[in-house]
Amino acid sequence: MSATLMIEPFLVALDPAAERVRALCEPVIESEGCELVQIQVVRAPKTTRVRFFVDTKSADTKVELGDLEKLNRLLGDLLDVEDEHEGLFKGQWDLEVGSPGVDRPLTKKTHFEAAHGERIKIKTNRALQGHGRTLTGVLAEVGADGFDLKLDDEDEPLEVGFNDLADAHVVFQFEAPKKPKAKRSKKNKKK
């Protein structure tokens, strides 16, 4: 009895070329204990660039350089074979495997659930309720079909449907370094 690998769908549909590459490669990424956060297939006149952004499945650990190197080899070999037999890419192609970084993309529902309470930036397919298409706020709630975004100048959160989403990522907030406490000088007391 073989276990079926359940792969969570992306919220924003990929173009057919990227979806084909994803279907081939995501099971390999999952089998290595990682998850595919984002994929980009960028076609240029002479070269196609394939970028995978991966992370560990555990929130307690981050992907390490050794994991990325291993995935680069495995995915490179797989794509070489598929390209030779199926003609995935027209001409040469390059592969990049990296971590999602501090401004982690939110591409799956579970990413939104994990980012609850964090500051995020989104782009939508259309203006929502009198707001522009690019919005920044705190991720307040996540539901089955969307999420609530608490904008800075609004009392009520804005409801955003996943079907309105074009792009989303966590906004990394740099903290100012703490100032060291000033040393108190000891004054000589006269007796």
N, C-alpha and C positions, 0 to 999 in steps of 0.2 A: 504494500500500500504506500503510494508516494504522496507526500504532502504538496499541496498546491500553494505556490507562492502568491500571496495577495499583495499587489502593488497599488498603492494609493494614487489616484489620478491627480494630475495637475489641475489647478483651478482655471487657468488660462490655457486654452487649447494650443498645442504646438503645431507648427506647419508640418505638412506631410513628411518632409525629409527628416526633420528633427524627431518626429514621432517614430519613424522607421528605425532610426539609430537608437532611440530610447528603448524600443521594444527588444532590440538585440542586446543592449548593454546593461539595462537596469537589473535583470536577474543576476548578472555577474557581480554587480556592485552590492546587491543585497546578500549574496552568498558569502561575501567577504565581511559581513557584519556592518556594512555602511548603508547609507541611504543617499539616493540622488536628490539633491536640493534643487538644482537647476541645470538645464542643458541649453547650449546655444550652438546652432549650426549656421555659420556665416559663410556664404558663398561669395567669392571674389573671382575676377576673370581667370586667374591662373591657379588659385589655391582655395580649397575649402578648409575652414578652421572649425574644428569640433572641440567645444569646451564643456567639460563636466565639472560641476561644483558638488562636492560630496562632503558628508559629515558622518560621524558615528551615529548610531541609533540611540545611544544613551546621552541624556542631558548632562551627566556627570563627567563625561570624557569628551575630548576633542580629537578630531582626526589628526594623525601624526604624519610626518614626512614619509616614513616608511610605508604607511598605508597608501599614500598617494602614489609613491613610486611603484608599488606592486600593482595597484589598479591601472596605472599608466601602461605597464607592460601587458597585463591581461587584456585590457580593452584595445590596445594597439594591435595585438595579435589577432583578436577576434575581428576587428574592423578590417585588417589587412586581408584576411581570408574572405570575408563577406564582400569586400570591395572587388576582389579578384573574380569571384564567382557571380556576384549579382550586380556589379557596377554601381555601388552606392554613391560614389563621388565621380564627378567629371573631372578628370585630371588628378593632380596631386592634392594631398590633404595633410593637415597638421592636427595633432592631438594635444590638448592641454587638460590636465586633471588637477584641480586645486580645491582649496577649502572655500566655504562661502564668505569668510571674512566677518568683520565686526558689524557691517551693515547687511546682515544676513537677509537674503531674499525670502519672502513668504510666498511660497508657490503651491502649498498643499494645505488642506484644512487643519491638519495636525500642527503645522507651523504656526498658524494663527492661534490655536489653542495654547501652544507653548509660550507664545509672546503676550499672553493676557497681562494687561497692566503696563506694558512697555510702550514707549513712544515709537510710532511708525509713520511712514510716508507712503501714500498711495497715489496712483494715477488711475483714473477711471475712463471708461469709453465715452462718457457724456457728463455734462455738468449735473450735479445732484442737488436738488432743493435749493437753488440759488447760489450754490458754491461753485468754484471752478473745478477743473478736472484734476488738479494736483492738490492734495490735502495732507496735512500733518496733524497728528493728535495722539491721544492715548487710546490704545485698544481696550475698550471697556467690556464688551461681551462678544462671545462667538456662538452663533446658532447654526442650525442645519443648512441654511441657505445664505448666510451672510454674517455680518458683524456690526457692532456699534462702535463708532469712533467719536471720542470726546475731544472736540476741537477746543483750542485755547480760549476763544472768545465767546463760546456758546454754553448755555446752561444745560440744554438737552443734547444727548449724543445723537449723531447723525447715523441713520441706518444705511448700510452699504451692502448691496447684494453681491455675492460672489460673481454673478453673471455680469455685473457692471465693472468688474476689476480688469485693469490692463497690466498693472504692475504694483508690487508692494514690497517694502523692506523695512527692517528695524532701523531706527535712527540711533546710532551709537552716540551716547552723550559723554563727552569728556568732562571729567571733574577737575576743577582747579586744584592744584596741589595745596595741601594744607600748610599754612604758615607755621613755622616753628614758634613755640612759645618764647617770648623774650625772657632772657635771663635777668633775674633781679640782682641788682648790685647790692652788695652788703655795705651799708654805711657804717663807718666807725662811730660808735657811740662814745661820747665823752662822759666820764664819770666824775 
